[in-house]
């Protein structure tokens, strides 16, 4: 049996045009947004947004409240139908697909307001994702609970699997929200402010949880307001303002962009940044 080709072929001297085309194809984005637009009445909540996410990346979406961040995740996951543009998943358009069909393709998500099933245990909540997730995750009840145990271990909730949801703290409810999404066996995980309202210690724990999920091979696209999260784990950051892309690139570069500081980070951040620059200049 011949060996399967590597998914990421290396370029070598004298590479033929054919092999170069293979390399370009292998580098194709996993998720691609092309001029995505969503209007509510006469207001464009998302207005011509375009960017790409490569397989294995962690990409952060930042911006002021009302910038269209959650609306954009709703468009990707099928909650909202597009008014313009296209969303492509692994080369094929998913615009107009129902949320359950998109989930079956391997796109999972969390919601900003967590709403677990209150009458169920933590373990039962996690098993729901396995029962109704992607084609890879869907299995019988026994298999769903086995997968639930795996993901609860991954997010640090294995010791509380048989607890009622009502007994969970806010940080643990957020962990459960991630566990339910991971139980769908996604290839891409959309995280909507999973660290909102957490203290510094809880944020550090949540960061490790996201890293653990990413280490299993899951691509992550997350919305976050905590800048040390963006800098700490994201390879790239996309800044939205009034529904449009204001800037995108490496977090350290984006967060020093004067447009981003004025539109989102504010004068307090700008002063701190200037002080850091002045201090660096004295050394």
Secondary structure, DSSP 8 states (H G I E B T S, - for coil): ------TT----TT--HHHHHHHHHHT--SEEEEEEEEEETTEEEEEEEEEEE-TT-EEEEE--TTSSHHHHHHHHTTSS--SEEEEEETTEE-TT--HHHHHHHTEEE--SS----TTSBHHHHHHHHHHSS-TTT---HHHHHHHHHHHHHHHT-GGGTTSBGGG--HHHHHHHHHHHHHTT--SEEEEESTTTT--HHHHHHHHHHHHHHHHTT-EEEEE-S-HHHHHHH-SEEEEEETTEEEEEE-HHHHTT-HHHIIIIIHHHHHHHHHHHHHHHHT-
